[in-house]
Amino acid sequence: MKLVLNPPFDALWSGRDPFSAVEELTGAVFRELEGRRTLRTEIGGRGFFVKIHRGIGWREIFKNLLSFRWPVLGAGNEWQAVTRLQELGVPTMKVAAFGCRGRNPACQHSFIITEDLGDTVSLEDFTRDWAKTPPVPRLKWALIHEVGRMARAMHQGGVNHRDFYLCHFLLHKDPPCGKGRIRLALIDLHRAQVRSSVPRRWRNKDLAGLYFSALEIGLTQRDLMRFLKIYFGLPLRDIFGNEAALLNQLRLKAQRLQVRFQRKYAVAQ
């Protein structure tokens, strides 16, 4: 069993079984599945997001493995990813509590509680109208720089996200955008993988996902080149020489993702 309790849960749950106590938390429920529950709760005027995992069963584990997908067994993934990102200086969530018990991966009980990041907006929503109403160039460049810096640090530090889209970057509204330093936070790390180094395959998947999520926001070729210089830390000539195959692969993957998205949207309609 692994247990980490930070304020206010260290005092709130003193003398109690945390795994029973976390199940009693109430609030707005964002997701309710058979083996997973996500909600927002308030304690002492402070907001917290709670993710509870109760095991996915052997059937779901084998289903994922047969589809060549590594299953998410519990909150441990997110805990490890948040911890590593904090070590790397990549802004992310702050963990208030984490617990995991049970050796059987099919019925492992775990939870993670993170502090509400406050007044934020996702980059997906923030950039939604950029194609029609372009932002101030200085603001756009600052965001590109910070996203590139975070992506580079994350991958160099052995973390790949697996859902690396603009919607999982939260922009703090305080201070107001364009006044002072840009503050972003990377969230939704429950599928992230942590290793000593990120395999090229998984690095490419993250970059393709990010590229896909930014296809419709009106970025120029110069904007994309700016991101590449920040991410690779090299002159463009070297990037094109060293990563020509990668860049072509990213374009193809992004195109396939877009076709898949359009098919899903058509079915939903």
C-alpha positions as CSV (number, residue, x, y, z in Angstrom):
1,M,0.0,0.0,0.0
2,K,1.1,3.5,-0.8
3,L,-0.4,6.6,0.9
4,V,0.4,10.3,0.8
5,L,-1.8,12.8,2.6
6,N,-1.1,16.5,2.4
7,P,-3.2,19.3,4.0
8,P,-6.1,19.4,4.6
9,F,-6.6,15.6,4.2
10,D,-3.8,14.6,6.7
11,A,-5.8,16.3,9.5
12,L,-9.3,15.6,8.1
13,W,-8.7,11.8,7.8
14,S,-6.6,11.4,10.9
15,G,-7.4,8.0,12.5
16,R,-9.6,7.0,9.5
17,D,-9.3,4.6,6.6
18,P,-8.5,7.0,3.7
19,F,-9.9,4.5,1.2
20,S,-13.3,4.5,2.9
21,A,-13.1,8.3,3.5
22,V,-12.5,9.1,-0.1
23,E,-15.6,7.2,-1.2
24,E,-17.7,9.5,1.1
25,L,-16.6,12.7,-0.6
26,T,-19.5,14.4,-2.4
27,G,-19.7,17.1,-5.1
28,A,-20.3,17.7,-8.8
29,V,-19.6,14.4,-10.6
30,F,-17.8,14.7,-13.9
31,R,-17.5,11.0,-14.8
32,E,-19.1,7.9,-13.4
33,L,-18.0,4.6,-14.7
34,E,-18.1,1.1,-13.3
35,G,-14.5,1.2,-12.0
36,R,-13.8,5.0,-12.0
37,R,-15.3,8.1,-10.6
38,T,-14.3,11.8,-11.0
39,L,-15.8,14.6,-9.0
40,R,-15.1,18.1,-7.7
41,T,-15.5,18.7,-3.9
42,E,-14.9,21.6,-1.6
43,I,-13.3,21.5,1.8
44,G,-12.9,24.6,3.9
45,G,-13.7,26.8,1.0
46,R,-11.0,25.2,-1.2
47,G,-11.8,23.2,-4.4
48,F,-10.4,19.7,-5.1
49,F,-10.7,17.3,-7.9
50,V,-11.0,13.6,-6.9
51,K,-10.4,10.6,-9.1
52,I,-11.2,7.2,-7.6
53,H,-10.3,3.9,-9.3
54,R,-11.8,0.6,-8.1
55,G,-10.1,-1.8,-10.6
56,I,-11.1,-2.5,-14.2
57,G,-11.2,-6.3,-14.0
58,W,-9.3,-8.9,-16.0
59,R,-11.7,-8.7,-18.9
60,E,-10.9,-5.0,-19.5
61,I,-7.2,-5.6,-19.0
62,F,-7.0,-8.4,-21.6
63,K,-9.3,-6.3,-24.0
64,N,-6.8,-3.5,-23.9
65,L,-3.7,-5.8,-24.3
66,L,-5.3,-7.5,-27.2
67,S,-5.8,-4.1,-28.8
68,F,-2.1,-3.3,-28.2
69,R,-3.0,-0.7,-25.6
70,W,-1.5,-0.6,-22.2
71,P,-4.4,-0.4,-19.7
72,V,-4.7,2.3,-17.0
73,L,-4.9,0.3,-13.8
74,G,-5.4,3.1,-11.3
75,A,-4.3,6.5,-10.0
76,G,-0.7,5.5,-9.9
77,N,0.0,6.6,-13.5
78,E,-1.2,10.2,-12.7
79,W,0.7,10.3,-9.4
80,Q,4.0,9.2,-11.0
81,A,3.5,11.6,-13.9
82,V,2.6,14.6,-11.7
83,T,5.6,13.9,-9.5
84,R,8.0,13.7,-12.4
85,L,6.7,16.8,-14.1
86,Q,7.1,18.8,-10.9
87,E,10.7,17.6,-10.7
88,L,11.2,18.7,-14.3
89,G,9.7,22.2,-13.7
90,V,6.7,21.5,-15.9
91,P,3.7,23.3,-14.4
92,T,1.0,20.8,-13.6
93,M,-1.5,19.9,-10.8
94,K,-0.7,19.9,-7.1
95,V,-1.5,16.6,-5.3
96,A,-3.3,16.9,-2.0
97,A,-3.7,13.1,-1.5
98,F,-2.9,9.8,-3.1
99,G,-3.5,6.2,-2.1
100,C,-3.1,2.8,-3.7
101,R,-3.7,-0.6,-2.2
102,G,-4.0,-4.1,-3.5
103,R,-1.6,-6.2,-5.5
104,N,-4.1,-7.7,-7.9
105,P,-4.2,-5.2,-10.8
106,A,-7.7,-6.2,-11.8
107,C,-9.2,-5.0,-8.5
108,Q,-6.7,-2.4,-7.2
109,H,-8.3,0.4,-5.2
110,S,-6.6,3.8,-5.7
111,F,-7.4,7.5,-5.7
112,I,-5.7,10.9,-6.4
113,I,-6.9,14.3,-5.2
114,T,-5.5,17.4,-6.8
115,E,-6.1,21.1,-5.9
116,D,-8.4,23.1,-8.1
117,L,-6.2,25.3,-10.3
118,G,-8.5,28.3,-9.9
119,D,-9.6,30.6,-12.6
120,T,-8.3,29.0,-15.8
121,V,-9.3,28.4,-19.4
122,S,-8.2,25.6,-21.6
123,L,-6.0,26.5,-24.6
124,E,-8.6,24.8,-26.8
125,D,-11.3,27.3,-25.7
126,F,-8.9,30.2,-25.5
127,T,-7.8,29.8,-29.1
128,R,-11.2,28.8,-30.5
129,D,-11.7,32.0,-32.4
130,W,-8.1,32.7,-33.4
131,A,-8.7,31.8,-37.0
132,K,-11.4,34.6,-37.3
133,T,-10.0,37.0,-34.8
134,P,-6.2,36.6,-34.6
135,P,-4.6,37.4,-31.2
136,V,-2.0,40.0,-30.4
137,P,1.2,38.5,-31.9
138,R,3.2,38.9,-28.7
139,L,0.6,36.8,-26.8
140,K,0.6,34.1,-29.5
141,W,4.3,33.8,-29.5
142,A,4.5,33.7,-25.7
143,L,2.0,30.8,-25.7
144,I,3.9,28.9,-28.4
145,H,7.1,29.3,-26.5
146,E,5.7,28.0,-23.3
147,V,3.9,25.0,-24.9
148,G,7.1,24.2,-26.7
149,R,9.2,24.5,-23.6
150,M,6.8,22.3,-21.6
151,A,6.7,19.7,-24.3
152,R,10.4,19.6,-24.6
153,A,11.0,19.3,-20.8
154,M,8.3,16.6,-20.5
155,H,9.7,14.4,-23.2
156,Q,13.4,14.9,-22.3
157,G,12.4,13.9,-18.7
158,G,10.9,10.6,-19.7
159,V,7.2,11.4,-19.7
160,N,4.7,11.0,-22.6
161,H,1.2,12.2,-22.2
162,R,-0.8,10.0,-24.6
163,D,-3.6,12.7,-24.7
164,F,-1.4,15.6,-25.7
165,Y,-4.0,18.2,-26.9
166,L,-4.6,21.9,-26.4
167,C,-7.6,21.1,-24.2
168,H,-5.2,19.7,-21.6
169,F,-3.2,22.9,-21.2
170,L,-4.9,25.3,-18.8
171,L,-4.1,29.0,-19.0
172,H,-4.3,30.9,-15.7
173,K,-6.3,34.1,-16.1
174,D,-4.5,35.8,-13.2
175,P,-2.5,37.9,-14.2
176,P,-4.6,38.8,-17.2
177,C,-3.4,37.3,-20.5
178,G,-0.9,39.6,-22.1
179,K,0.1,41.3,-18.8
180,G,3.0,39.6,-17.2
181,R,4.3,36.1,-17.5
182,I,2.2,33.4,-19.2
183,R,1.2,30.7,-16.8
184,L,0.1,27.3,-18.1
185,A,-0.6,24.0,-16.4
186,L,-0.7,20.5,-18.0
187,I,-3.5,18.3,-16.7
188,D,-5.3,15.0,-17.3
189,L,-2.3,12.7,-16.9
190,H,-4.1,9.4,-16.0
191,R,-2.8,7.8,-19.2
192,A,0.7,9.2,-19.1
193,Q,3.7,6.9,-19.1
194,V,6.9,7.6,-17.1
195,R,10.3,6.0,-18.1
196,S,13.9,6.9,-18.1
197,S,13.5,8.1,-21.7
198,V,10.5,8.4,-24.1
199,P,10.6,6.1,-27.0
200,R,10.5,7.9,-30.4
201,R,7.2,6.2,-31.2
202,W,5.5,7.7,-28.2
203,R,7.1,11.1,-28.6
204,N,5.8,11.2,-32.1
205,K,2.3,10.3,-31.0
206,D,2.3,13.2,-28.5
207,L,3.5,15.7,-31.1
208,A,1.0,14.5,-33.7
209,G,-1.8,14.9,-31.2
210,L,-0.7,18.4,-30.3
211,Y,-0.4,19.3,-34.0
212,F,-3.8,17.9,-34.8
213,S,-5.4,19.9,-32.0
214,A,-3.9,23.1,-33.3
215,L,-4.8,22.6,-37.0
216,E,-7.8,24.8,-37.0
217,I,-6.7,27.8,-34.9
218,G,-5.0,29.8,-37.7
219,L,-1.4,29.2,-37.0
220,T,1.0,30.2,-39.8
221,Q,4.0,28.2,-41.1
222,R,6.2,30.7,-39.2
223,D,4.3,29.9,-36.0
224,L,5.0,26.2,-36.5
225,M,8.6,26.8,-37.2
226,R,8.8,28.8,-34.0
227,F,7.5,25.9,-32.1
228,L,10.0,23.5,-33.7
229,K,12.9,25.7,-32.8
230,I,11.8,25.8,-29.2
231,Y,11.0,22.1,-28.9
232,F,14.2,20.8,-30.6
233,G,16.5,23.6,-29.4
234,L,18.2,23.7,-32.8
235,P,18.3,25.9,-35.9
236,L,15.7,25.1,-38.5
237,R,18.3,23.9,-40.9
238,D,19.4,21.2,-38.4
239,I,15.8,20.3,-37.6
240,F,14.9,19.7,-41.2
241,G,18.1,17.8,-41.8
242,N,17.8,15.6,-38.7
243,E,14.0,15.2,-38.4
244,A,12.8,15.3,-42.0
245,A,11.3,11.8,-41.7
246,L,9.7,12.7,-38.3
247,L,8.1,15.9,-39.7
248,N,6.6,14.0,-42.6
249,Q,5.4,11.3,-40.3
250,L,3.7,13.9,-38.0
251,R,1.9,15.4,-40.9
252,L,0.6,12.0,-42.0
253,K,-0.5,11.1,-38.5
254,A,-2.2,14.4,-38.0
255,Q,-4.1,13.9,-41.2
256,R,-5.2,10.4,-40.2
257,L,-6.3,11.7,-36.8
258,Q,-8.4,14.4,-38.5
259,V,-10.0,11.8,-40.8
260,R,-10.8,9.6,-37.8
261,F,-12.3,12.6,-35.9
262,Q,-14.4,13.6,-38.9
263,R,-15.8,10.0,-39.1
264,K,-16.6,9.9,-35.4
265,Y,-18.3,13.3,-35.7
266,A,-20.4,12.2,-38.7
267,V,-21.5,9.1,-36.8
268,A,-22.5,11.2,-33.8
269,Q,-24.6,13.4,-36.0
